[in-house]
Amino acid sequence: MANSNLSKAKTAKNDEFYTQYQDIEKEIMAYLDYDPNTFAGKTILLPCDDPEWSNFTKFFAQNFERLKLKKLISTSYAPDSKKLKINYQPTLFETENPQFDKTKTNVKGKIFTLDHDTTNDGKIDVNDLEWTYLQGDGDFKSEEIKKLRDEADIIITNPPFSLFREFINWIFEAEKQFVIVGSMNAITYKEIFSAIQKNKIWLGLKSTSKAMYFKTSDKEYAKRVSSERPEGSWWRNIDNEVHIGINNSCWYTNLDHGKRHQPMPLMSYDDNLKFSKHKEIKENGYQTYDNFKAIDVSFTDAIPNDYDGVMGVPISFLDKYSPEQFEIVGCDTDVKDGKLPELVNPNWNGKLDRGYINGNRIYSRILIRHKK
C-alpha cells in the first residue's frame, strides 16, 4: 500500500504530504516525557512548511511556552518553484495583511518567526507569529535557508519524500539535532544506515507497523485515490478531507526518548522452537544462510535471547532496537561490499547481494548480535 501510494504520487508530480497535528503532538511529547528540557532555550527551524496552515507551525507556536522555546522559525517554498499541477491561491491570512504583495506571493517563499509577545496579552503563542517574504523561493539548499539552519538548534519537518536523502545530508552537514518524517526505505541508504549503526541517529516513537495518514495539496490526486479504493488502509476521511495512508512512514531523530532504552522481552532459542506464535519458526527452526555465517530470524519477536552468534533480522527490527541490548554488526550489503569478510561462507560461489537460504534470495536484513 505505501509504495503504491508513493509511486502514484510521483507519477502525479505530487511530492507533498502534510502531517496531522495529533501525529506531531504524540511524537514530540515523547521527547518531552523523557526529558522535560529537551527543547528549553532552543531555536526550532521548520524549513519545509506552508506556515499559514502547517500543523508543525501550529503545534510549536501554540506550545511555545510549554516547550520553553527561545525562537521558532518556519519557512515555505514558493508555489511556482514547486512545479505542481495545483491552482495556488494565497490564504486570507496573507491577502488581508498590509504587506501582501501579489507580485511576490507565487515566486517568493515566506518566513514566519516567533520569539516574543507581540499582542501584549501576557503569553507567547500562535497569535504572535510575524511573517515576511523571503529574498528567494525558500529552497532549503539556498544560502538564505542555510543561514537559518546554522542559527537553529533543532530542525523538525516532513521533507518532500523524493528529496529525503538530500535533505538529511543537509542536516548532517551542519551537525544539527533533528526530528523528521521519512520512509522506512531510507534505512537502506548507506549514509543513513551507517549513522544508525554508529548510534548517531535512530527511529522515533511512532511504531513502523502502523500507517500514518497525510493530507495532500493535490486535490485531484486525493480524489482519484479515494475513488479507486474503499476507505481504509489506502486513505481515510479525516475532518472531511482525504488523507493518504503511508504504511512504512516513520520518524528519524537524534533526540533521545525512552522507548529506545526499553529492551525487548525475548524467549530462548529452544523456547521459540516450542512456543513461538510463528509457525515458520516452529516448523523450520532458525536456518543458516547459504552464503554467510549467520542465522535468519524472520520476525523481530522471535529473536532468541541466548544465541551468541550473528543474526539477520528484518529492517522493522529498528522500531524496537535498544543499543543497550544489541549491537548492529552491519547489513547484508556490507557483506556484499567486502566489509565483513569474516562472515562470508568460503564454500559459497554465488552472489553476496542478499542472504540466500536453500538457494532462495531473502529480503534485506540487518545483522545483529546480543551485547553481553
C-alpha positions in Angstrom: 0.0 0.0 0.0 2.7 2.5 1.0 4.9 2.0 -2.0 1.9 2.1 -4.4 0.8 5.4 -2.9 4.2 6.9 -3.1 4.7 5.7 -6.7 1.3 7.2 -7.8 2.2 10.4 -6.1 5.4 10.7 -8.1 3.6 10.0 -11.3 1.1 12.7 -10.4 4.0 15.1 -9.7 2.8 15.4 -6.1 5.7 15.5 -3.6 3.9 16.9 -0.6 2.2 15.1 2.2 1.1 17.2 5.2 1.4 15.7 8.7 -1.5 15.6 11.1 -1.4 17.7 14.3 -2.0 14.6 16.5 0.9 12.7 15.0 3.2 15.7 15.6 2.0 16.1 19.2 2.3 12.4 20.0 5.9 12.3 18.7 7.2 15.5 20.3 5.6 14.7 23.7 7.7 11.5 23.8 10.9 13.5 23.9 9.4 15.9 26.5 8.3 13.0 28.7 11.9 11.6 28.6 13.5 15.0 29.3 11.3 18.0 30.1 14.0 20.3 29.0 14.6 18.8 25.5 13.5 22.0 23.8 14.2 24.5 26.5 16.1 27.6 25.3 16.3 26.1 21.8 15.7 27.7 18.4 13.5 25.4 16.2 13.6 25.6 12.4 10.7 24.2 10.3 12.2 24.5 6.8 9.7 22.6 4.7 6.4 24.2 5.8 3.5 26.1 4.5 3.3 28.1 7.7 -0.2 29.6 7.2 -1.8 26.2 7.7 1.0 23.8 8.6 0.4 21.7 11.6 4.1 21.8 12.5 3.9 25.6 12.8 0.6 25.5 14.6 1.9 23.0 17.2 5.2 24.7 18.0 3.6 28.1 18.1 0.8 27.1 20.3 3.1 25.2 22.6 5.9 27.8 22.6 5.9 28.4 26.3 5.2 24.8 27.3 8.3 23.7 25.4 10.2 26.7 26.8 11.4 27.6 23.3 13.8 30.5 22.6 12.7 31.1 19.0 10.6 29.4 16.3 11.4 29.9 12.6 9.1 28.4 9.8 9.7 28.8 6.1 7.8 27.9 3.0 8.8 27.1 -0.6 7.4 29.4 -3.3 4.3 27.9 -5.1 5.8 28.5 -8.6 9.0 26.7 -7.7 7.1 23.5 -6.6 6.1 22.8 -10.2 2.9 21.1 -9.0 -0.3 21.0 -11.0 -2.1 23.0 -8.4 -4.1 26.2 -8.7 -2.4 28.1 -5.9 -4.5 30.7 -4.0 -2.9 32.7 -1.2 -4.7 32.5 2.1 -6.8 35.3 3.7 -4.1 35.5 6.3 -1.7 36.7 3.6 -4.0 38.7 1.4 -5.5 40.7 4.3 -2.1 41.6 5.6 -0.8 45.1 4.7 2.4 43.7 3.4 0.7 41.3 0.9 2.3 41.7 -2.5 0.7 39.8 -5.4 3.9 40.1 -7.4 5.8 38.1 -4.7 3.2 35.6 -3.5 3.9 33.0 -6.2 7.6 33.4 -6.6 8.9 34.1 -3.1 9.0 31.9 0.0 7.8 33.2 3.3 9.3 33.2 6.7 7.4 33.1 10.0 9.1 33.9 13.3 8.0 33.7 16.9 10.1 34.8 19.9 8.1 37.4 21.9 4.6 38.6 22.9 3.5 40.9 20.0 -0.1 41.1 21.1 0.7 42.1 24.7 -1.7 39.5 26.1 0.8 38.1 28.5 1.7 34.9 26.6 3.6 33.8 23.5 1.5 31.7 21.1 0.3 31.3 17.6 -1.2 34.8 17.6 2.2 36.3 18.0 3.7 34.9 14.7 5.3 37.5 12.5 6.0 37.0 8.8 7.6 38.5 5.7 8.6 37.3 2.2 12.0 35.7 1.8 14.5 37.1 -0.7 14.4 33.8 -2.6 12.0 30.9 -3.2 12.6 29.2 0.2 14.6 26.2 -1.2 16.3 24.6 1.7 19.5 24.4 -0.4 19.7 28.2 -0.8 22.2 30.2 1.2 19.3 32.1 2.8 17.8 29.0 4.3 21.3 27.6 5.2 21.9 30.6 7.4 18.6 29.8 9.2 19.7 26.2 9.5 23.0 27.3 11.1 21.2 29.6 13.5 18.8 26.8 14.6 19.4 24.2 17.3 16.8 21.6 16.2 15.3 21.0 12.7 11.9 19.5 12.6 9.8 18.8 9.5 8.3 16.5 7.0 10.5 17.0 3.9 9.4 16.1 0.4 9.9 12.3 0.2 11.8 12.5 -3.1 14.3 14.8 -1.5 14.7 13.0 1.8 18.3 11.8 1.1 19.5 15.2 0.1 17.7 16.8 3.0 19.1 14.6 5.7 22.6 15.1 4.3 21.9 18.8 4.5 21.2 18.3 8.2 24.3 16.1 8.7 26.4 18.8 7.1 25.5 21.3 9.8 25.6 18.6 12.6 22.2 19.6 13.9 19.7 17.8 16.1 16.5 16.9 14.2 13.2 15.1 14.1 11.9 14.4 10.6 9.4 12.2 8.9 10.6 9.7 6.3 10.1 6.3 4.7 11.5 3.1 6.2 13.1 2.5 2.8 15.6 5.3 3.7 17.2 2.9 6.3 18.9 1.1 3.3 20.7 4.3 2.2 24.3 3.8 3.1 24.8 7.1 4.9 21.7 6.7 7.0 22.4 3.1 7.9 25.9 3.9 8.8 24.7 6.7 11.1 22.2 4.3 12.7 24.9 1.6 13.2 27.1 4.2 14.9 24.2 5.2 17.2 24.2 8.8 15.8 20.5 8.6 14.6 17.6 6.3 15.4 13.9 5.9 14.9 11.4 7.9 16.8 8.4 6.9 18.9 5.9 6.0 16.3 5.6 2.3 15.5 6.5 1.3 12.0 3.7 -1.2 12.0 1.1 1.5 11.9 0.3 3.7 9.0 0.4 7.5 9.1 -2.2 9.4 7.2 -1.2 12.6 5.4 -3.2 15.4 3.7 -2.1 16.2 0.2 -2.4 19.6 -1.5 -3.2 17.9 -4.8 -6.9 17.6 -4.6 -7.2 15.8 -7.9 -4.8 13.1 -6.8 -6.7 12.7 -3.5 -10.0 12.4 -5.4 -8.6 9.8 -7.7 -7.2 7.6 -4.9 -10.4 7.8 -2.9 -12.5 6.9 -5.9 -10.2 3.9 -6.8 -10.2 2.3 -3.3 -12.6 1.9 -0.4 -11.8 3.9 2.7 -9.3 2.0 4.9 -5.6 1.4 4.7 -5.2 3.4 1.5 -7.0 6.5 2.6 -9.2 7.9 5.3 -11.6 10.8 5.6 -10.3 13.0 8.4 -12.1 16.3 9.1 -13.9 16.0 5.8 -10.7 15.8 3.8 -9.0 12.8 2.2 -5.8 11.7 3.9 -3.4 9.3 2.1 -2.1 6.3 4.1 1.6 5.7 4.0 2.3 2.4 5.8 6.1 2.5 6.0 6.4 6.1 7.3 8.4 6.7 10.4 10.3 9.4 12.3 14.1 9.8 12.2 15.8 11.6 15.0 18.9 12.1 17.2 16.9 13.3 20.2 16.7 10.8 22.9 13.5 9.2 24.0 12.6 6.4 26.5 11.4 3.8 24.0 14.8 3.2 22.6 16.1 2.2 26.0 13.5 -0.5 26.7 14.9 -4.0 26.0 12.7 -6.4 24.1 11.3 -9.3 26.1 12.5 -12.4 24.3 12.4 -16.2 24.7 15.3 -18.6 24.5 16.3 -20.5 21.3 14.6 -23.7 22.5 11.5 -22.0 23.8 11.0 -20.3 20.5 11.1 -23.7 18.7 8.4 -24.9 21.1 6.2 -21.9 21.8 6.7 -19.2 19.1 3.5 -17.9 17.6 5.1 -18.1 14.2 4.6 -21.5 12.6 7.7 -20.9 10.3 9.9 -20.9 13.4 8.2 -24.0 14.9 8.4 -25.9 11.6 11.7 -24.8 10.1 13.7 -23.5 13.1 16.5 -21.0 12.6 18.1 -21.6 9.3 21.7 -20.6 8.4 22.3 -18.5 5.3 24.0 -20.3 2.4 26.4 -17.5 1.7 27.3 -16.1 5.1 27.6 -17.2 8.7 24.5 -16.0 10.4 21.1 -17.4 11.2 17.9 -15.9 9.7 15.3 -14.5 12.1 12.3 -13.5 10.1 10.4 -12.0 13.0 11.7 -9.5 15.5 9.8 -11.0 18.4 11.4 -14.4 17.6 15.0 -13.3 18.2 16.4 -15.9 20.7 17.8 -14.3 23.8 20.6 -16.8 24.3 22.1 -17.0 20.8 25.6 -15.7 20.8 26.3 -15.5 17.0 25.2 -13.1 14.3 21.5 -12.9 13.3 19.8 -11.5 10.2 16.6 -9.6 11.2 14.1 -7.5 9.2 14.5 -3.7 8.9 11.5 -3.3 11.1 13.8 -4.5 14.0 14.9 -0.9 14.3 11.5 0.0 15.6 12.3 -1.9 18.8 16.1 -1.6 18.8 17.8 -0.8 22.1 21.5 0.0 21.9 22.0 -1.5 25.4 20.6 -4.8 24.3 22.0 -5.3 20.8 25.0 -4.4 18.6 24.3 -3.7 14.9 27.1 -5.6 13.1 26.1 -4.4 9.6 23.7 -5.3 6.9 23.7 -7.8 4.0 25.0 -5.2 1.6 28.1 -4.8 3.9 28.8 -8.5 3.2 28.5 -7.8 -0.5 30.9 -4.8 -0.2 33.5 -6.9 1.5 33.2 -5.1 4.9 32.5 -8.3 6.8 34.8 -10.9 5.3 34.7 -13.0 8.5 31.0 -13.7 7.8 31.4 -15.0 4.2 31.0 -18.7 3.7 34.2 -19.8 1.9 32.3 -22.6 0.2 29.8 -20.2 -1.5 30.3 -19.5 -5.2 27.1 -17.5 -5.8 26.0 -13.8 -5.2 26.5 -11.9 -2.0 23.8 -9.3 -2.7 21.5 -10.6 0.0 21.3 -13.7 2.2 20.3 -16.9 0.5 18.6 -20.0 2.1 18.4 -23.2 0.1 19.3 -21.1 -3.0 16.4 -18.7 -2.4 17.2 -14.9 -2.0 15.9 -13.5 1.3 14.6 -10.0 1.9 17.1 -7.4 3.0 18.3 -8.0 6.6 20.2 -6.1 9.3 22.9 -8.2 11.0 22.9 -8.0 14.8 24.2 -9.8 17.9 23.5 -9.6 21.6 25.5 -7.3 23.8 26.8 -9.2 26.8 
